[in-house]
């Protein structure tokens, strides 16, 4: 089993020491550093490159949500698990939107925290079972916005025409734009919708009700 390295970002010394004691006793998990504020956490991630950051929300200088956002932007390989006293939907949602891969309340059992670290290290998302199921479901829904919402009105017009089987020159003539502009819109659609071909664009358009499926 590959070793998972962990950074503890927590402003209360006694809590940090307790976490270190707990995790150092776990096979395959090694605490490589500690930070007492969000800014220090960023510096330690840069220096130590841990696999996992256990991040408190309420920290001085830079709070845990903003620290999580910056860590994920600068070091995509570092996964963040928020470990906090807050369990309200708003905090969970903010953490997920900032890029956190896990959310565990501080009153959770030690085994749950260890399970969260192992799950997140595998690339999974971990939300504590102690969170109300309605909160977890709603936060997951809100934290995963529909990519179609990013598509502009013009791109939606192009999507429909592509799905109808029209060629670039025909689309350009219908919309009074250049062929090159049509190609640009097509490229943006592929990127925004996470698809790779005209066939997939057509299937997506059918699922969204942009065009009706063939009888």
C-alpha positions in Angstrom: 0.0 0.0 0.0 1.4 3.4 -1.1 2.1 5.8 1.7 -0.3 8.8 1.9 1.4 12.0 3.1 -0.8 14.5 5.1 -0.5 18.1 6.1 -2.4 19.3 9.2 -3.9 22.9 8.8 -5.5 23.7 12.2 -5.0 26.8 14.4 -5.5 25.0 17.7 -2.3 23.4 18.8 -3.9 20.8 21.0 -6.1 19.6 18.1 -3.2 19.4 15.7 -1.2 17.3 18.2 -4.2 15.0 18.7 -4.6 14.6 15.0 -0.9 13.9 14.5 -1.0 11.3 17.3 -4.0 9.6 15.7 -2.7 9.6 12.2 0.9 8.6 12.9 -0.5 5.4 14.3 -2.2 4.5 11.1 -0.5 2.2 8.6 0.3 3.9 5.3 -0.4 7.4 6.5 2.4 9.9 7.5 2.0 13.4 8.7 4.6 15.5 7.0 3.8 19.0 8.4 1.6 21.3 10.3 0.2 24.8 9.7 -1.6 27.1 12.1 -3.2 29.5 9.6 -4.2 29.4 5.9 -1.3 31.3 4.6 1.2 29.0 6.3 -0.8 26.0 4.9 -0.1 27.4 1.4 3.6 27.7 2.1 3.8 24.2 3.5 2.0 22.7 0.6 4.5 24.4 -1.7 7.4 23.0 0.3 6.2 19.6 1.3 3.8 18.6 -1.6 1.5 16.5 0.6 -1.1 14.1 -0.9 -3.8 15.3 1.5 -4.4 18.5 3.4 -6.6 18.3 6.5 -8.1 21.8 6.5 -10.0 23.6 9.3 -12.4 26.4 8.0 -12.0 28.9 10.8 -8.4 30.0 10.7 -6.6 33.3 11.0 -5.0 35.3 8.2 -6.5 33.1 5.5 -9.6 31.0 6.2 -9.8 27.4 5.2 -12.2 27.9 2.3 -9.9 30.4 0.6 -6.8 28.4 1.4 -8.5 25.4 -0.2 -9.3 27.4 -3.3 -5.7 28.6 -3.7 -4.2 25.2 -3.0 -6.4 23.6 -5.7 -5.5 26.3 -8.2 -1.8 26.1 -7.6 -1.3 22.5 -6.7 -4.0 20.3 -8.3 -2.3 17.1 -7.0 -2.9 18.1 -3.4 -6.4 17.0 -2.2 -8.1 18.8 0.6 -10.3 17.3 3.3 -12.2 19.9 5.4 -12.3 19.0 9.1 -14.5 21.5 10.9 -17.1 22.1 13.6 -19.4 23.5 10.9 -21.9 21.1 9.3 -24.4 23.6 7.8 -25.2 23.2 4.1 -23.6 26.6 3.3 -20.2 25.6 4.6 -20.3 22.2 2.9 -21.2 23.8 -0.4 -18.5 26.4 -0.1 -15.9 23.8 0.6 -16.9 21.7 -2.4 -17.0 24.6 -4.7 -13.6 25.7 -3.5 -12.3 22.2 -4.6 -12.4 20.2 -1.4 -12.5 16.4 -1.9 -13.8 15.6 1.6 -15.8 17.0 4.4 -15.7 15.6 8.0 -17.1 17.2 11.1 -14.7 17.3 14.1 -17.1 15.3 16.2 -16.8 12.3 13.8 -15.2 9.1 15.0 -11.5 8.7 14.4 -12.1 5.8 12.1 -14.2 8.0 9.9 -11.3 10.5 9.4 -9.0 7.7 8.5 -11.5 6.4 6.0 -11.9 9.8 4.5 -8.1 10.1 4.0 -7.9 6.7 2.3 -10.9 7.4 0.1 -9.7 10.8 -1.0 -6.2 9.5 -1.6 -7.8 7.0 -4.1 -9.5 9.9 -5.9 -12.9 9.5 -4.4 -15.1 12.2 -2.9 -15.9 11.7 0.8 -18.8 13.3 2.6 -19.3 12.3 6.2 -22.2 9.9 6.8 -23.1 12.1 9.8 -24.1 15.0 7.5 -27.9 15.0 7.0 -28.5 13.1 3.7 -30.5 16.1 2.4 -27.6 18.4 3.0 -25.1 16.1 1.3 -27.4 15.5 -1.7 -28.2 19.2 -2.2 -24.5 20.2 -1.8 -23.4 17.7 -4.4 -26.1 18.9 -6.8 -25.1 22.6 -6.4 -21.4 21.9 -6.5 -21.8 20.2 -9.8 -23.4 22.8 -12.1 -24.8 21.8 -15.4 -22.1 22.6 -18.1 -25.0 23.6 -20.4 -25.4 26.7 -18.3 -22.0 27.9 -19.6 -23.1 27.7 -23.2 -24.0 31.1 -24.8 -27.2 31.7 -26.7 -25.2 31.8 -30.0 -23.5 28.5 -29.1 -26.9 26.9 -28.4 -28.0 28.0 -31.9 -24.9 26.4 -33.4 -25.5 23.2 -31.3 -29.0 22.8 -32.6 -27.9 23.2 -36.2 -25.0 20.8 -35.7 -27.4 18.3 -34.2 -29.7 18.7 -37.1 -26.9 17.5 -39.4 -26.1 20.8 -41.0 -22.6 21.5 -42.3 -20.4 24.4 -41.3 -21.0 26.4 -44.4 -24.8 26.0 -44.1 -24.7 27.0 -40.4 -22.6 30.1 -41.3 -25.1 31.1 -44.0 -28.1 30.6 -41.7 -26.6 32.6 -38.8 -24.9 35.2 -41.1 -21.4 34.5 -39.6 -18.2 33.2 -41.1 -17.3 29.5 -41.3 -14.3 30.2 -39.1 -16.7 31.6 -36.4 -18.8 28.4 -36.7 -15.7 26.3 -36.2 -14.8 28.4 -33.1 -18.3 27.9 -31.6 -18.0 24.2 -32.3 -14.7 24.0 -30.5 -16.1 25.9 -27.5 -19.1 23.5 -27.4 -16.8 20.5 -27.3 -14.7 22.0 -24.5 -17.6 23.2 -22.4 -19.7 20.1 -22.7 -16.8 17.7 -22.3 -17.6 15.8 -25.5 -15.3 14.9 -28.4 -17.2 14.5 -31.7 -20.2 15.7 -33.7 -22.0 12.5 -32.8 -21.6 13.2 -29.1 -22.7 16.7 -29.5 -25.9 15.4 -31.3 -26.5 12.9 -28.4 -26.1 15.7 -25.9 -28.5 17.9 -27.8 -31.1 15.1 -27.8 -30.7 14.5 -24.0 -31.2 18.3 -23.4 -34.2 18.5 -25.6 -32.5 20.8 -28.1 -33.7 18.6 -30.9 -36.2 15.7 -30.8 -34.8 12.2 -31.3 -35.5 10.5 -34.6 -38.6 8.4 -34.6 
